[in-house]
Amino acid sequence: QVQLVESGGGSVQAGESLRLSCAVSERPGRVYDLGWYRRAPGKEREVVSIISWTGDRVIYADAVKGRFTVSRDNTKKTVTLQMNRLKAEDTAIYYCYADTQPGAWGPGIQVTVSS
């Protein structure tokens, strides 16, 4: 059973940075994309970024392009989301996702950005 745990959330001022990490507990040998999603208050969950197994395919939501950077370390089984120049509209619960078919979600972590 795949388990994911996010860390690194918190409260910051607009313009500051945060770094989210997600530890993936999964048996060796499986290949899967990893992603970050978020759910803002009163909104549906939306994709933030997805990275392929080798890291050669990365997508970002338009709202975060140029500010967020995703990376992964398959040896450590982690995926990281570096969030720079944060805005109030980035306030949300952020979820880590592993496309392990069936997919698996982390419990989520709160990010609050004050303007």
C-alpha positions as CSV (number, residue, x, y, z in Angstrom):
1,Q,0.0,0.0,0.0
2,V,1.4,3.4,-1.0
3,Q,1.6,6.0,1.7
4,L,2.5,9.7,1.2
5,V,3.2,12.3,3.9
6,E,3.6,16.0,3.1
7,S,5.7,18.4,5.2
8,G,6.9,22.0,5.0
9,G,3.6,24.0,5.0
10,G,2.9,27.0,7.1
11,S,2.0,30.7,7.1
12,V,4.0,33.3,5.3
13,Q,3.6,36.8,3.9
14,A,3.0,37.5,0.3
15,G,6.3,37.5,-1.7
16,E,7.9,34.9,0.6
17,S,8.8,31.3,-0.1
18,L,8.0,27.9,1.2
19,R,9.3,24.4,0.3
20,L,6.9,21.5,0.5
21,S,8.2,17.9,0.6
22,C,6.4,14.6,0.3
23,A,7.8,11.3,1.4
24,V,6.5,8.3,-0.6
25,S,6.4,4.8,1.0
26,E,6.2,2.3,-1.9
27,R,7.7,-1.0,-2.7
28,P,10.8,-0.8,-5.0
29,G,10.4,-1.4,-8.8
30,R,7.4,0.7,-9.5
31,V,7.5,3.6,-11.9
32,Y,5.0,6.4,-11.4
33,D,4.5,10.1,-11.9
34,L,4.2,12.3,-8.8
35,G,2.2,15.5,-8.5
36,W,1.1,18.3,-6.3
37,Y,-2.5,19.4,-6.1
38,R,-4.3,22.0,-4.0
39,R,-7.7,22.9,-2.8
40,A,-8.4,26.5,-2.0
41,P,-11.3,27.5,0.4
42,G,-14.6,27.1,-1.5
43,K,-12.9,25.7,-4.6
44,E,-12.4,22.3,-6.3
45,R,-9.0,20.5,-6.0
46,E,-6.8,21.5,-8.9
47,V,-3.4,20.4,-10.3
48,V,-0.4,22.4,-9.4
49,S,2.4,20.4,-10.9
50,I,3.2,16.9,-12.2
51,I,6.6,15.3,-12.7
52,S,7.4,12.1,-14.5
53,W,9.5,9.3,-13.2
54,T,12.6,10.5,-14.9
55,G,11.8,14.1,-14.4
56,D,12.0,14.9,-18.2
57,R,8.3,15.7,-18.3
58,V,7.0,18.4,-16.0
59,I,3.8,20.4,-16.1
60,Y,2.7,23.4,-14.1
61,A,-0.6,25.1,-13.7
62,D,-0.6,28.5,-15.4
63,A,-1.1,30.2,-12.1
64,V,2.2,29.0,-10.7
65,K,4.4,29.0,-13.8
66,G,7.7,30.8,-13.2
67,R,7.2,30.8,-9.4
68,F,7.0,27.1,-8.4
69,T,9.5,24.4,-9.2
70,V,8.9,20.7,-8.7
71,S,11.6,18.1,-8.3
72,R,11.9,14.5,-7.2
73,D,14.5,12.1,-5.8
74,N,13.7,8.5,-6.7
75,T,16.5,7.2,-4.4
76,K,15.0,9.0,-1.4
77,K,11.4,8.6,-2.7
78,T,10.6,12.2,-2.3
79,V,9.0,15.0,-4.3
80,T,9.5,18.6,-3.5
81,L,7.7,21.8,-4.5
82,Q,9.6,25.0,-4.2
83,M,7.2,27.9,-4.0
84,N,8.6,31.4,-4.5
85,R,6.9,34.8,-4.7
86,L,3.8,33.4,-3.0
87,K,0.5,35.2,-3.4
88,A,-2.6,35.3,-1.2
89,E,-4.4,33.2,-3.9
90,D,-1.9,30.4,-3.3
91,T,-3.5,29.8,0.1
92,A,-4.8,26.2,0.0
93,I,-4.4,22.7,1.3
94,Y,-1.7,21.1,-0.8
95,Y,-1.8,17.4,-1.5
96,C,0.9,15.1,-2.8
97,Y,-0.3,12.5,-5.3
98,A,1.4,9.3,-6.7
99,D,0.1,7.9,-9.9
100,T,0.6,4.3,-8.8
101,Q,-2.6,2.9,-10.4
102,P,-4.6,3.1,-8.3
103,G,-3.4,6.5,-7.3
104,A,-2.6,7.5,-3.8
105,W,-3.0,10.8,-1.9
106,G,-1.3,12.3,1.0
107,P,-3.4,13.8,3.8
108,G,-2.7,17.3,2.8
109,I,-0.9,20.3,4.3
110,Q,-2.0,23.8,4.9
111,V,-0.3,26.8,3.2
112,T,-1.5,30.2,4.2
113,V,-0.3,33.4,2.5
114,S,-1.2,36.7,4.0
115,S,-1.2,39.8,1.8
